[in-house]
Each structure stands twice: as C-alpha cells, then as structure tokens.
Amino acid sequence: MSVNIHPSAIVSPQAEIEDGVTIGPFCIVEGKVKIGAGTNLVAYVSIHDYVSIGENCKICEYTAIGGDPQDHGFKGEVSYVKIGSNNLIRENVTINRATGEGNSTVVGDNCFIMDGVHFAHNVQVGDYVTVANKVGLSGFVQVGSHTVFGGMAGVHQFVRIGDYCMIGGLYRVVKDVPHYTLASGEPLRLTGLNKVGLERAGFTEETRRVITNFYRELYSKDNVFSKALAEAVERKAEYIPEIQRIIEFYEGTKRGVTFWGI
C-alpha cells in the first residue's frame, strides 16, 4: 500500500504520512505533521504544524487544522492538535492549536463534525461526539463522549458538557451540562433525560429510572439544591456508578451547572 498525493498538493517531505493516506487537490501539509493510515484529505485541506491525525479519518474541503489559537494569551509557544481515528470532518471546519507550552486541543475517535464547526484552543472532545453545522466551542471547553450538538449552538469558554448529552440547536451554553441530559431554551435549561440516546447505548430501563429519580430528587422544589447536592456527596458510595459520575461532575464545576427547567 502506498500514499496517494495529488500533483497540485503541497506536502512537506518532513511530514510523517502512513500507508493508504490520500491527499487530494490543493491540500497543504506542513512538516511537523503526522497522518495515520487510511486517512483521506479530500481537497483544499490545510494541516499546519504540530498536528497529529489518527487512522481512517475523512477530512473535507476547506478545513484548516492546527492554526494558531485565537487568544491574546498566545505568545508563539509550541502546542498541539491531536485528532483520533475514524473521524468524519466535513467542509469549512477549523480546529486551533492550544494556548500554553506543550498543551493540546484534542478530538477523540469516531466523531462526526459537520460543516462550519469551530473548535477553539484547548478544547477537549471525547469519542462518538456529533457536532452539527456551525457549532462553536470556545477555548478550554470540555465535551464528554456520545454527546450531540444541534446546529449553531455556541459554548462559552471553560464550560464542561458531560457524556450522552444532547444540546439543542441555536442555544448558548454558559454553564456546565451534566451527564445524560437534554439541554435547550434561552436561558439554557435541562429539559429531561436523554432517554433515546441512553436506550440506544444499551443503558437498561432500571439504570435510566435510577438516573431520572436522582435528578428529580436533586432538583425537587421541596429541596434546597445545595443541601440536596451535599447530601448526595455524602452518600456517593451508596449509588450506582452512573450516579457517582454525575455527583463527581457537580463536584468539579467551576462555572456552575445548568439547572432543571420548569
């Protein structure tokens, strides 16, 4: 197996390119780049220095990966973009390097990133994440695995979004969104459990029921939220692993957590 490079592409001889890679018309690949086996740069794709891409990714037209972070704090230090395997990255996507010497912007495996999406510096995205058209993730945003974003959603810097969440299109996310939830509205509110996503992922009916009941208790009108959370933290060892992860998510918040809608 060999590398297939279109004659119009500009590829540095220092780039590390594995077997089966296809680099299409008018692509640019700089020298400090690693591209895994079977990955396809369709056309007009720019891969800048300090980027590594895993195997069997497809990256479509006019996408730019590894550009300098759009951050006043960036002073030219060496930082990275690390992209996993089996990702589909559609047209006009931008993924910037991190701010801070040696830091990385990271995308996991098996993600579907649609047209016009922007991942800013130091973003961390898990596996099996679906990001619809024109979504913007600001600097230092963290996204768990199996989460879905509706089109044109915008996420404030430093926000964390958990696993198996679904964020409604066109909404802005300014506080953390805990695991397994749906979030929409203006201002953003949790509107329920992501039941369809959890069922498709193999969560049992009993586990889904326990998660739902936990959130109902946490956000009950009869309880003060801070008191209910403190009690849950004290009893964390008694809960199933999924609930323990929710509690740990709340314990780690710095921007505050999106509350349940009415």
Sequence and secondary structure as in RCSB ss.txt:
>XXXX:A:sequence
MSVNIHPSAIVSPQAEIEDGVTIGPFCIVEGKVKIGAGTNLVAYVSIHDYVSIGENCKICEYTAIGGDPQDHGFK
GEVSYVKIGSNNLIRENVTINRATGEGNSTVVGDNCFIMDGVHFAHNVQVGDYVTVANKVGLSGFVQVGSHTVFG
GMAGVHQFVRIGDYCMIGGLYRVVKDVPHYTLASGEPLRLTGLNKVGLERAGFTEETRRVITNFYRELYSKDNVF
SKALAEAVERKAEYIPEIQRIIEFYEGTKRGVTFWGI
>XXXX:A:secstr
   EE TT EE TTSEE TT EE TT EE SSEEE TT EE SS EE SSEEE SS EE TT EEEE  S TT  
S   EEEE SS EE TT EEE  SSTT EEEE SS EE TT EE TT EE SS EE TT EE TT EE TT EE 
TT EE TT EE TT EE TT EE SBB TTEEEETTTTEEEEE HHHHHHTT  HHHHHHHHHHHHHHT TTS H
HHHHHHHHHTGGGS HHHHHHHHHHHT SS B  B  
